Amino acid sequence: MPLVGTVVNAVAIVVGSLLGLVFRNISENMKTTVLQGIGLAVIVLGIGMGLKSEQFLVVIISIAVGSALGEFLDIEDKLNRLGIWLERRVGAKEKGNVAKGFVTATLVYVVGAMAIVGALDSGLRQDHAVLYTKSLLDGISAIIFTSALGIGVAFSAVPVLLYQGIIALFATQIHTLVPKEVMDQIIVEMTATGGILIIAIGLNIIKAVTIRVANMLPSLLLTVIFVLVLHITK
């Protein structure tokens, strides 16, 4: 079953979020400090991912073109509107909290090497070890995120389920479409591109700057396209 790891990951996020509601009464200073700590850790994670690139020009072009495309499509605004719709559905008392929690957690859980590599392993080899590890990490971070940002974090389980699930299902047939060496290069460059987005998420979490990270998401798809084009034109 290629979707087992993805389902476990989504469930871990929901369970972590529910546990996080228990800790919502802790002091604002503690929430702020913990969230800042997570933000700094996320930045370091992103730097490590970004440095893995072997063709950094591909990453730069993907980020530039992908950001322009994302701004044109206004992905960030659409995600925020979805979060606001969720607020109305769950009757949130504090306007904006559900949207912020949903968008922030979705980006953190979706944009990363473990999501891609783990889903590919699930589809290619029926090996869910990476996604099980990611589930543990996501579940723990969901507790912290929910305590600081609210129940919106729980809804991030849905895009995680869809995103990783699609990759896992696609991976069951990918060996017939893409050579292994090309797939390895795609993973490396997607990891680097995702790392830059992760850094931006971390900067947003610590409120050092406001970056519309969701509008950069097309960069990940463009990285795949550019690596494939380079391979074809060799």
Rosetta silent file (secondary structure, phi, psi, omega in degrees, C-alpha in Angstrom):
SEQUENCE: MPLVGTVVNAVAIVVGSLLGLVFRNISENMKTTVLQGIGLAVIVLGIGMGLKSEQFLVVIISIAVGSALGEFLDIEDKLNRLGIWLERRVGAKEKGNVAKGFVTATLVYVVGAMAIVGALDSGLRQDHAVLYTKSLLDGISAIIFTSALGIGVAFSAVPVLLYQGIIALFATQIHTLVPKEVMDQIIVEMTATGGILIIAIGLNIIKAVTIRVANMLPSLLLTVIFVLVLHITK
SCORE:     score description
SCORE:     0.000 S_00000001
   1 L     0.000  106.414 -177.082    0.000    0.000    0.000 S_00000001
   2 L   -67.953  -15.094 -175.226    1.852    3.132   -1.216 S_00000001
   3 L   -98.649    0.521 -176.596   -0.344    5.488    0.847 S_00000001
   4 H   -58.924  -49.659 -178.423    0.222    3.990    4.309 S_00000001
   5 H   -61.231  -38.919  179.914    3.055    6.358    5.243 S_00000001
   6 H   -66.663  -42.729  178.788    1.122    9.402    4.021 S_00000001
   7 H   -63.170  -43.395  178.318   -1.997    8.465    5.993 S_00000001
   8 H   -60.660  -40.796  179.077    0.065    7.946    9.154 S_00000001
   9 H   -61.321  -45.976 -179.659    1.675   11.370    8.599 S_00000001
  10 H   -63.762  -41.908  179.111   -1.701   13.092    8.281 S_00000001
  11 H   -64.146  -39.904  179.792   -3.046   11.359   11.384 S_00000001
  12 H   -61.328  -38.557  179.208    0.071   12.350   13.369 S_00000001
  13 H   -65.303  -44.371 -179.769   -0.509   16.018   12.496 S_00000001
  14 H   -63.915  -46.523 -179.881   -4.145   15.867   13.627 S_00000001
  15 H   -62.298  -44.017  178.361   -3.273   14.060   16.875 S_00000001
  16 H   -61.312  -39.308  179.176   -0.430   16.502   17.566 S_00000001
  17 H   -65.027  -42.658  178.850   -2.761   19.431   16.943 S_00000001
  18 H   -63.487  -38.955  176.002   -5.375   18.065   19.348 S_00000001
  19 H   -66.226  -35.012 -179.847   -2.688   17.629   22.002 S_00000001
  20 H   -63.300  -29.003  178.689   -1.534   21.174   21.285 S_00000001
  21 H   -63.764  -28.026 -179.942   -4.958   22.505   22.266 S_00000001
  22 H   -66.605  -30.502 -174.892   -4.297   21.229   25.787 S_00000001
  23 L   -99.299   16.542 -177.040   -1.260   23.503   26.069 S_00000001
  24 L   -72.207  -15.081 -177.103   -2.921   26.659   24.743 S_00000001
  25 L   -88.855    4.058  177.562   -3.163   28.195   28.210 S_00000001
  26 L   -70.866  161.667 -173.292    0.591   28.573   28.656 S_00000001
  27 L   -62.781  151.789  179.268    1.952   32.140   28.851 S_00000001
  28 H   -62.434  -36.931  179.414    2.331   34.267   25.727 S_00000001
  29 H   -61.733  -40.699  179.547    6.020   34.780   26.481 S_00000001
  30 H   -66.851  -43.877  178.253    6.583   31.024   26.509 S_00000001
  31 H   -58.423  -45.898 -178.342    4.640   30.561   23.257 S_00000001
  32 H   -62.136  -45.463 -178.163    6.630   33.347   21.597 S_00000001
  33 H   -65.838  -43.013  178.836    9.985   31.995   22.733 S_00000001
  34 H   -62.863  -44.355 -179.484    9.162   28.419   21.713 S_00000001
  35 H   -64.508  -38.668  177.010    7.888   29.567   18.315 S_00000001
  36 H   -64.853  -39.328  176.819   11.014   31.657   17.780 S_00000001
  37 H   -61.035  -43.392  177.815   13.127   28.619   18.664 S_00000001
  38 H   -63.551  -41.979  179.290   11.259   26.550   16.102 S_00000001
  39 H   -58.522  -43.973  179.056   11.681   29.340   13.553 S_00000001
  40 H   -65.244  -40.706  178.369   15.449   29.403   14.055 S_00000001
  41 H   -64.225  -38.743  178.188   15.625   25.603   13.787 S_00000001
  42 H   -63.446  -40.207  178.333   13.597   25.759   10.561 S_00000001
  43 H   -61.934  -46.098  178.980   16.033   28.321    9.129 S_00000001
  44 H   -61.308  -41.813  177.324   19.030   26.088    9.916 S_00000001
  45 H   -59.323  -44.825 -179.729   17.211   23.130    8.316 S_00000001
  46 H   -63.113  -40.048  178.491   16.562   25.221    5.204 S_00000001
  47 H   -61.675  -45.268  178.818   20.202   26.308    4.943 S_00000001
  48 H   -60.317  -40.743  178.746   21.338   22.689    5.094 S_00000001
  49 H   -67.972  -43.587 -177.338   18.873   21.730    2.360 S_00000001
  50 H   -62.429  -31.326 -177.518   19.765   24.704    0.160 S_00000001
  51 L   -77.320   -3.972 -178.553   23.469   23.863    0.199 S_00000001
  52 L   -80.415  -11.321 -175.718   22.833   20.445   -1.348 S_00000001
  53 L   -59.637  141.106  174.825   22.354   21.874   -4.849 S_00000001
  54 L  -108.302  -11.788  177.081   24.708   20.708   -7.597 S_00000001
  55 L  -138.190   75.540 -170.313   23.271   23.112  -10.192 S_00000001
  56 H   -64.360  -23.992  177.198   22.443   26.250   -8.248 S_00000001
  57 H   -61.263  -36.832  176.913   21.580   28.184  -11.405 S_00000001
  58 H   -61.501  -41.856  179.696   18.597   25.849  -11.808 S_00000001
  59 H   -63.788  -46.226 -178.505   17.503   26.718   -8.267 S_00000001
  60 H   -60.883  -48.628 -179.184   17.859   30.472   -8.842 S_00000001
  61 H   -64.010  -40.350  179.533   15.906   30.420  -12.110 S_00000001
  62 H   -62.301  -43.407  179.492   13.235   28.166  -10.592 S_00000001
  63 H   -64.092  -44.741 -177.599   12.801   30.506   -7.624 S_00000001
  64 H   -64.571  -52.478 -177.890   12.638   33.616   -9.832 S_00000001
  65 H   -69.758  -40.577 -179.907   10.224   32.256  -12.438 S_00000001
  66 H   -63.843  -38.611  178.653    8.214   30.271   -9.892 S_00000001
  67 H   -65.636  -41.075  177.991    7.758   33.312   -7.647 S_00000001
  68 H   -63.102  -42.339  178.872    6.531   35.379  -10.596 S_00000001
  69 H   -65.713  -41.044  179.472    4.086   32.628  -11.546 S_00000001
  70 H   -64.378  -37.644  176.661    2.922   32.296   -7.944 S_00000001
  71 H   -66.431  -39.402  178.549    2.298   36.027   -7.691 S_00000001
  72 H   -62.694  -42.019 -179.981    0.325   35.908  -10.934 S_00000001
  73 H   -80.787  -16.800 -179.552   -1.795   33.037   -9.578 S_00000001
  74 L    54.154   53.633 -177.369   -1.874   34.664   -6.109 S_00000001
  75 H   -62.622  -41.223 -178.487   -1.546   31.318   -4.336 S_00000001
  76 H   -57.753  -45.706 -179.304   -0.904   32.933   -0.947 S_00000001
  77 H   -64.265  -38.306 -179.841   -4.174   34.851   -1.053 S_00000001
  78 H   -66.580  -40.267  177.086   -6.102   31.741   -2.067 S_00000001
  79 H   -64.943  -41.307  178.447   -4.626   29.756    0.835 S_00000001
  80 H   -63.578  -40.039  178.950   -5.456   32.577    3.242 S_00000001
  81 H   -65.966  -36.149  175.475   -9.018   32.723    1.948 S_00000001
  82 H   -63.859  -40.987  177.395   -9.298   28.966    2.451 S_00000001
  83 H   -62.812  -40.626  178.744   -8.046   29.459    6.009 S_00000001
  84 H   -66.132  -37.040  176.205  -10.608   32.215    6.610 S_00000001
  85 H   -62.801  -40.555  177.681  -13.350   29.909    5.262 S_00000001
  86 H   -63.468  -37.506  177.228  -12.179   27.280    7.742 S_00000001
  87 H   -56.720  -45.892 -178.873  -12.397   29.890   10.509 S_00000001
  88 H   -65.390  -36.705 -177.704  -16.051   30.462    9.725 S_00000001
  89 H   -69.180  -37.171 -178.261  -16.726   26.732    9.594 S_00000001
  90 H   -94.695   -2.931  177.517  -15.146   26.008   12.979 S_00000001
  91 L    67.152   42.249 -179.576  -16.396   29.237   14.581 S_00000001
  92 L   -61.995  138.226 -178.294  -12.950   30.536   15.577 S_00000001
  93 L   -79.119  -35.948 -176.630  -13.111   33.329   18.151 S_00000001
  94 L  -103.891  109.544 -176.003   -9.914   35.097   17.106 S_00000001
  95 L   -61.251  133.493  176.980  -10.054   36.179   13.472 S_00000001
  96 L    99.062  -21.915 -176.044   -6.962   35.261   11.478 S_00000001
  97 H   -66.995  -45.488 -178.283   -5.658   32.534   13.777 S_00000001
  98 H   -64.329  -44.075  179.980   -7.000   29.571   11.812 S_00000001
  99 H   -61.440  -45.655 -178.765   -5.769   30.987    8.510 S_00000001
 100 H   -64.237  -45.302  179.506   -2.302   31.705    9.898 S_00000001
 101 H   -63.498  -42.884 -179.307   -1.984   28.285   11.521 S_00000001
 102 H   -62.879  -49.898 -176.614   -3.239   26.486    8.418 S_00000001
 103 H   -67.088  -46.805 -178.131   -0.947   28.310    5.964 S_00000001
 104 H   -61.197  -50.056 -177.727    2.159   28.209    8.164 S_00000001
 105 H   -66.142  -40.147  178.974    1.847   24.511    9.053 S_00000001
 106 H   -58.240  -46.981 -178.948    0.949   23.507    5.482 S_00000001
 107 H   -64.263  -42.826 -179.390    4.074   25.156    4.104 S_00000001
 108 H   -63.501  -42.715 -174.679    6.334   23.660    6.780 S_00000001
 109 H   -79.780  -26.459 -175.903    4.969   20.126    6.335 S_00000001
 110 H   -92.187  -40.856 -175.970    4.740   20.145    2.529 S_00000001
 111 L   -86.183   96.915  179.624    7.893   22.042    1.504 S_00000001
 112 L   177.553  158.174 -176.718   10.742   19.743    2.408 S_00000001
 113 H   -65.491  -38.133 -175.967   12.938   16.889    1.316 S_00000001
 114 H   -63.930  -35.315  179.257   11.329   14.345    3.645 S_00000001
 115 H   -63.629  -43.055 -177.269    7.902   14.882    2.100 S_00000001
 116 H   -74.648  -54.039 -177.291    9.227   14.248   -1.397 S_00000001
 117 H   -63.080  -41.756 -179.410   11.742   11.505   -0.675 S_00000001
 118 H   -62.942  -43.447  179.289    9.420    9.775    1.792 S_00000001
 119 H   -66.710  -38.315  177.645    6.511    9.739   -0.640 S_00000001
 120 H   -64.201  -42.537  177.792    8.774    8.450   -3.424 S_00000001
 121 H   -61.653  -40.363  179.345   10.061    5.658   -1.179 S_00000001
 122 H   -62.406  -40.736 -178.077    6.493    4.726   -0.310 S_00000001
 123 H   -78.618  -41.296 -175.060    5.537    4.511   -3.960 S_00000001
 124 H   -77.204  -44.374 -171.205    8.696    2.993   -5.409 S_00000001
 125 H  -120.472    3.002 -175.457    9.678    0.487   -2.730 S_00000001
 126 L    56.952   30.248  179.857    6.684    0.340   -0.367 S_00000001
 127 L  -105.143  113.417 -174.126    9.166    1.575    2.267 S_00000001
 128 L  -103.251   12.911 -174.738    7.477    4.000    4.675 S_00000001
 129 H   -59.073  -43.489 -178.773   10.385    4.533    7.093 S_00000001
 130 H   -64.039  -43.878 -179.508   11.068    8.122    6.007 S_00000001
 131 H   -70.792  -29.871  174.876    7.408    9.125    6.286 S_00000001
 132 H   -65.404  -41.651  177.020    7.115    7.400    9.664 S_00000001
 133 H   -64.132  -44.037  177.784   10.042    9.512   10.873 S_00000001
 134 H   -61.491  -37.136  178.992    8.460   12.623    9.349 S_00000001
 135 H   -60.231  -42.988  178.948    5.191   11.720   11.080 S_00000001
 136 H   -63.303  -46.221  179.950    6.915   11.741   14.452 S_00000001
 137 H   -64.629  -44.081 -179.110    8.568   15.102   13.764 S_00000001
 138 H   -66.277  -37.902  179.428    5.385   16.640   12.352 S_00000001
 139 H   -63.781  -42.685  179.059    3.306   15.359   15.254 S_00000001
 140 H   -66.947  -45.475 -179.524    5.643   16.917   17.814 S_00000001
 141 H   -67.263  -29.717  177.776    5.874   20.220   15.965 S_00000001
 142 H   -62.863  -34.119  176.869    2.066   20.234   15.534 S_00000001
 143 H   -61.052  -47.006 -178.946    1.751   20.316   19.327 S_00000001
 144 H   -68.178  -47.222 -179.164    3.921   23.436   19.480 S_00000001
 145 H   -59.211  -44.311 -177.953    2.387   25.108   16.435 S_00000001
 146 H   -66.734  -38.221  179.261   -1.165   24.531   17.680 S_00000001
 147 H   -62.822  -28.587 -177.877   -0.388   25.847   21.150 S_00000001
 148 H   -99.710  -34.354 -172.347    0.835   29.078   19.538 S_00000001
 149 H  -111.835  -13.964  176.225   -1.225   29.378   16.321 S_00000001
 150 L   100.050 -175.706 -171.248   -4.438   27.474   17.025 S_00000001
 151 H   -66.921  -14.597  178.648   -6.528   24.718   15.519 S_00000001
 152 H   -55.984  -26.882  179.331   -5.788   25.784   11.929 S_00000001
 153 H   -59.585  -37.167 -177.780   -2.669   23.619   12.133 S_00000001
 154 H   -60.957  -35.282 -177.600   -4.822   20.472   12.177 S_00000001
 155 H   -70.745  -13.855  177.814   -6.301   21.291    8.768 S_00000001
 156 H   -67.282  -15.169  177.945   -2.810   21.196    7.233 S_00000001
 157 H   -61.510  -28.766 -177.482   -3.162   17.400    7.358 S_00000001
 158 H   -68.700  -54.214  177.039   -5.403   17.604    4.262 S_00000001
 159 H   -62.405  -32.026  176.414   -2.880   19.179    1.838 S_00000001
 160 H   -62.345  -44.383  179.560   -0.187   16.889    3.284 S_00000001
 161 H   -61.572  -44.414 -178.460   -2.386   13.878    2.509 S_00000001
 162 H   -69.530  -47.568 -176.120   -3.081   15.086   -1.031 S_00000001
 163 H   -63.403  -55.177 -178.766    0.464   16.228   -1.859 S_00000001
 164 H   -68.369  -33.990  179.280    2.349   13.204   -0.541 S_00000001
 165 H   -64.574  -42.104  179.153   -0.368   10.840   -1.712 S_00000001
 166 H   -64.565  -43.230  179.037   -0.157   12.075   -5.296 S_00000001
 167 H   -62.044  -44.253 -178.827    3.647   11.774   -5.276 S_00000001
 168 H   -62.405  -43.544  179.743    3.456    8.241   -3.838 S_00000001
 169 H   -67.364  -39.535  177.995    0.918    7.108   -6.425 S_00000001
 170 H   -64.795  -37.277 -177.202    2.905    8.726   -9.242 S_00000001
 171 H   -63.836  -24.475 -179.929    6.083    7.068   -7.970 S_00000001
 172 H   -64.510  -20.142 -179.879    4.584    3.608   -8.522 S_00000001
 173 H  -117.227   -1.412 -170.512    4.942    4.284  -12.269 S_00000001
 174 H   -66.118  -28.939 -177.719    7.833    6.767  -12.315 S_00000001
 175 L   -63.718  -21.455  178.855   10.506    4.164  -13.059 S_00000001
 176 L   -86.014  -10.110 -175.249    8.967    3.700  -16.510 S_00000001
 177 L  -111.389  -37.098 -173.110    9.146    7.434  -17.242 S_00000001
 178 L  -126.825  128.009  176.685   12.311    8.865  -15.647 S_00000001
 179 L   -61.083  151.476 -176.395   15.801    7.257  -15.428 S_00000001
 180 H   -58.816  -42.354 -177.719   17.120    6.758  -11.896 S_00000001
 181 H   -64.548  -33.531  177.375   20.063    9.164  -12.314 S_00000001
 182 H   -71.798  -40.061  178.292   17.706   11.911  -13.477 S_00000001
 183 H   -62.310  -39.674  177.791   15.333   11.214  -10.606 S_00000001
 184 H   -62.231  -41.035  179.138   18.239   11.511   -8.163 S_00000001
 185 H   -66.798  -38.580  177.945   19.175   14.891   -9.667 S_00000001
 186 H   -60.931  -44.208 -179.417   15.566   16.079   -9.456 S_00000001
 187 H   -62.732  -41.974 -179.869   15.440   15.183   -5.755 S_00000001
 188 H   -61.539  -48.458 -176.240   18.722   17.026   -5.077 S_00000001
 189 H   -73.791  -33.382  174.899   17.617   20.238   -6.800 S_00000001
 190 H   -66.464  -36.413  177.153   14.082   20.086   -5.391 S_00000001
 191 H   -62.424  -44.674  179.935   15.621   19.691   -1.940 S_00000001
 192 H   -64.633  -45.024  178.638   17.758   22.800   -2.495 S_00000001
 193 H   -63.471  -44.154  177.258   14.832   24.836   -3.837 S_00000001
 194 H   -61.921  -34.063  178.555   12.648   23.648   -0.976 S_00000001
 195 H   -61.118  -40.707  178.273   15.422   24.623    1.430 S_00000001
 196 H   -64.579  -40.611  177.138   15.246   28.244    0.307 S_00000001
 197 H   -65.029  -36.900  178.072   11.489   28.215    0.826 S_00000001
 198 H   -63.633  -40.436  176.704   12.030   26.667    4.271 S_00000001
 199 H   -58.990  -44.398  179.439   14.401   29.521    5.178 S_00000001
 200 H   -61.682  -39.236  177.602   11.696   31.996    4.167 S_00000001
 201 H   -62.631  -44.580  178.926    9.173   30.165    6.350 S_00000001
 202 H   -60.001  -42.051  178.020   11.563   30.345    9.301 S_00000001
 203 H   -63.183  -37.587  176.519   12.042   34.094    8.796 S_00000001
 204 H   -65.777  -40.410 -177.847    8.258   34.505    8.766 S_00000001
 205 H   -62.496  -42.079 -179.846    7.895   32.482   11.968 S_00000001
 206 L   -85.554    2.183  176.831   10.346   34.680   13.892 S_00000001
 207 L    60.944   33.384  176.193    8.740   37.753   12.269 S_00000001
 208 L   -75.369  -29.401 -179.009   12.050   39.005   10.911 S_00000001
 209 L  -164.046  161.994  177.009   10.354   39.803    7.602 S_00000001
 210 L  -108.663  113.185 -179.670    7.117   38.986    5.773 S_00000001
 211 L  -118.309  131.611 -179.462    7.655   36.753    2.743 S_00000001
 212 L   -81.705   75.342 -171.503    4.792   35.438    0.614 S_00000001
 213 H   -63.295  -38.032 -178.100    6.202   31.908    0.631 S_00000001
 214 H   -58.685  -31.730  179.479    3.116   30.223   -0.815 S_00000001
 215 H   -73.586   -6.893  176.632    3.578   32.251   -3.997 S_00000001
 216 H   -95.303   -5.675 -175.755    7.005   30.612   -4.388 S_00000001
 217 L   -57.752  -34.570  177.434    5.606   27.063   -4.439 S_00000001
 218 H   -58.671  -17.647  178.439    5.586   26.803   -8.281 S_00000001
 219 H   -58.045  -35.399 -179.099    9.391   26.898   -7.992 S_00000001
 220 H   -64.345  -44.131  178.826    9.347   23.241   -6.922 S_00000001
 221 H   -67.326  -40.749 -179.416    7.527   22.129  -10.071 S_00000001
 222 H   -65.697  -32.210  176.350    9.721   24.319  -12.274 S_00000001
 223 H   -59.373  -44.575  177.880   12.833   22.741  -10.747 S_00000001
 224 H   -59.955  -46.879 -177.632   11.640   19.348  -11.995 S_00000001
 225 H   -62.217  -45.170 -177.387   10.929   20.766  -15.456 S_00000001
 226 H   -66.915  -38.064  177.739   14.303   22.512  -15.761 S_00000001
 227 H   -65.153  -41.041  177.746   16.255   19.423  -14.663 S_00000001
 228 H   -64.114  -40.551  178.614   14.367   17.339  -17.225 S_00000001
 229 H   -62.882  -43.463  178.269   15.055   19.931  -19.944 S_00000001
 230 H   -60.491  -40.831 -179.798   18.784   19.915  -19.113 S_00000001
 231 H   -65.652  -42.667 -177.428   18.810   16.121  -19.329 S_00000001
 232 H   -67.458  -36.499 -174.814   17.000   16.071  -22.674 S_00000001
 233 H   -87.211    0.354  179.277   19.219   18.762  -24.224 S_00000001
 234 L   -67.032    0.000    0.000   22.522   17.142  -23.192 S_00000001
